[in-house]
Amino acid sequence: MGPQSKECKISIIREGKRRLVAIPDDFFLEGTEIILRQERDGIITVHPAEEAAREAMWNRFNPFSEWGEETQSSLASLSKY
């Protein structure tokens, strides 16, 4: 079974007019830049800005990564129909 969803409660660090959040080490995040998005309902999401970092995240969290090559090939052949 692949990585599971997780959450934790952390403090917001205030530095002047900026607010900083330290991402714990056990949360996997690739790259040197992020995209920060806030939805209308207030939910904030963070994801890598660089394409290579997004690919690394996809490779790690891809729900189909545990399927063997044989299963993936079988599914690919079904898409022809």
N, C-alpha and C positions, 0 to 999 in steps of 0.2 A: 504494500500500500504506500502511496506517495505522501508528500507533505500534507499536513492537516492545517486547517484554519486555526489561528490563534489570535489572542488579543491580550493586552496588558494595560494597566493604568500607569501613566508616567506623568511627571511634573512638567509644566511649561516654565522655561527659564526666561526671565525678562532681562533684556539688555537695552536700556533706553527705550526707543519706540519699537524695537524688534522683539519678537517672541521666538524662542528656539525650543526645539524638541529633539532630544537625543534618542535615536533609534537603537534599541537594545541589540547586542551582538547576536542573539539567537534569532533575530529577524533577518532574513536573507535579502540584501538589496545590492545590486551591481551598479557600477558606473560611478561617475564623479558629479553628475548633474541629475536633478530630478524635475519632474513636472508635478506641480501641486495644484489640485483642483478642488473647488468647493461647490457642491451642488446647492440647489435652491433650498433643500431641507437642512442644510448645514453640514452634511457629511463631507469630510475631507478625505481625499485619496492621494496617495503618493505613488509614482511609478517612475522608472528610469527614463531619462530624456534621450540617451544615445541608443541607436538601433542595435549595436552589438550587445549592450546591456539588456535590452528588451528580449533579444534572442536568448541570452543566457538565462533570464528569468523564465521564459517559455520552456526552454529545455528542462529546467529544474521542476517546474510546476505543471507541465503538460499532463493532463489527466490520462492521456493515452500512452505515455512513455513506458508504462509497465507492460503494455501489450507487446508480444514478440513480433518479429518481422513477419512471421507466417500469418498472424491475425491481421496485421495492418495490410498485408498484400491481399488477403481475402476480402477485406472491406473495400479496398481500392477497386478490386474486380467487380464488386457489387455496384459501384457507382457508374459502371458502363451501361447498366440497364435502364 
